Amino acid sequence: MSAAAPADDSFELYDLALVVEAIAGNCTCAMAVGDVCYLRGGKLSLPDGADFCLYALQAAIPLLPAKQRLNHPADWMETDARVTCPDPACRLIMRIDRIGRRRLRHDEVSPIPWDDITR
């Protein structure tokens, strides 16, 4: 017997912008202050014609799901927002900005039906 889906299986996530805030070294990927990529729901996007360094991005990716959620006010994810590129010669600093909120439903973002989860 499976449990019924809750009446409201929705939740909120923040949309994020990952913005290059400073470059204190030599960025071999030709990034510039102000370069940006976006995380909306579960999808990354870039402005038309833009690119973003994969190595800088990979440093931020583990933090993005936590920044998408509202955490306890004392949690460091609520107060800290900067990430550095792993290239020590680059010294690129990115800032994770919350730029909006979206309401999602479990069934819109998971291929597993709610009833299968609650069995």
C-alpha positions in Angstrom: 0.0 0.0 0.0 1.4 3.4 -0.9 1.0 6.7 0.9 -0.9 9.4 -1.0 1.0 12.3 -2.3 0.8 15.3 0.0 -1.9 17.9 -1.0 0.9 20.3 -1.7 4.1 18.7 -2.9 5.6 22.0 -4.0 8.8 23.6 -2.8 10.8 26.8 -3.5 14.3 27.2 -4.9 16.3 30.3 -5.5 17.5 31.1 -9.0 21.2 31.9 -8.8 23.7 34.0 -10.7 27.4 33.0 -10.5 29.2 36.3 -11.2 32.9 36.9 -11.7 33.6 39.5 -9.1 37.4 39.9 -9.2 40.5 38.6 -11.0 43.8 39.2 -9.2 46.0 37.1 -11.4 46.3 35.8 -15.0 43.1 34.1 -16.1 44.1 31.8 -19.0 40.5 31.2 -19.8 40.0 34.9 -20.7 37.3 35.4 -18.1 36.4 39.0 -17.2 34.9 40.7 -14.2 31.1 40.6 -14.7 31.0 37.3 -16.6 28.0 35.4 -15.4 26.2 32.1 -15.6 22.8 31.3 -14.3 21.2 28.4 -12.4 17.4 28.4 -12.8 15.8 25.3 -11.2 18.1 22.6 -12.3 19.5 24.1 -15.5 22.6 26.2 -16.2 22.5 28.9 -18.8 24.7 31.7 -20.2 23.9 35.0 -21.9 23.8 34.7 -25.7 27.4 34.4 -27.1 29.0 34.1 -23.6 31.1 31.4 -22.2 32.3 30.5 -18.7 35.4 28.6 -17.5 34.6 25.0 -16.7 37.3 24.9 -14.0 35.9 27.9 -12.2 32.4 26.5 -12.6 33.4 23.1 -11.2 34.6 24.9 -8.0 31.1 26.4 -7.4 28.9 23.5 -8.5 28.9 21.6 -5.1 27.7 24.8 -3.4 24.9 25.7 -5.7 22.2 23.2 -4.5 22.6 24.5 -0.9 22.5 28.1 -2.1 19.2 27.4 -3.9 17.6 26.5 -0.6 16.6 28.7 2.4 18.8 27.6 5.2 19.0 28.4 8.9 20.0 32.1 9.3 23.2 31.1 11.1 24.2 28.6 8.5 27.3 29.7 6.6 25.5 29.1 3.3 23.3 32.1 4.2 26.2 34.4 4.9 29.0 33.3 2.6 28.7 33.7 -1.1 32.2 33.7 -2.7 34.1 30.9 -4.4 37.6 30.9 -5.9 38.8 29.3 -9.2 41.1 26.4 -8.5 43.8 27.8 -10.7 46.3 29.5 -8.3 47.7 31.7 -11.0 44.2 33.1 -11.9 43.0 34.1 -8.5 39.5 34.6 -9.9 36.7 35.2 -7.3 33.1 34.5 -8.1 30.0 35.5 -6.1 26.8 33.5 -5.9 23.8 35.8 -6.0 20.2 34.8 -5.3 18.2 36.5 -8.0 14.7 35.2 -7.7 12.6 32.3 -6.4 10.6 29.7 -8.2 8.0 27.2 -6.9 8.4 23.7 -8.2 6.4 20.5 -7.7 8.1 17.2 -7.0 6.6 15.5 -10.0 7.9 18.2 -12.3 11.6 17.6 -11.3 11.8 13.9 -10.4 11.2 11.0 -12.7 10.1 8.9 -9.7 6.4 9.1 -8.9 5.6 10.3 -5.4 3.9 7.0 -4.6 7.0 5.1 -5.4 9.0 7.2 -2.9 6.6 6.7 -0.1 6.2 3.0 -0.3 
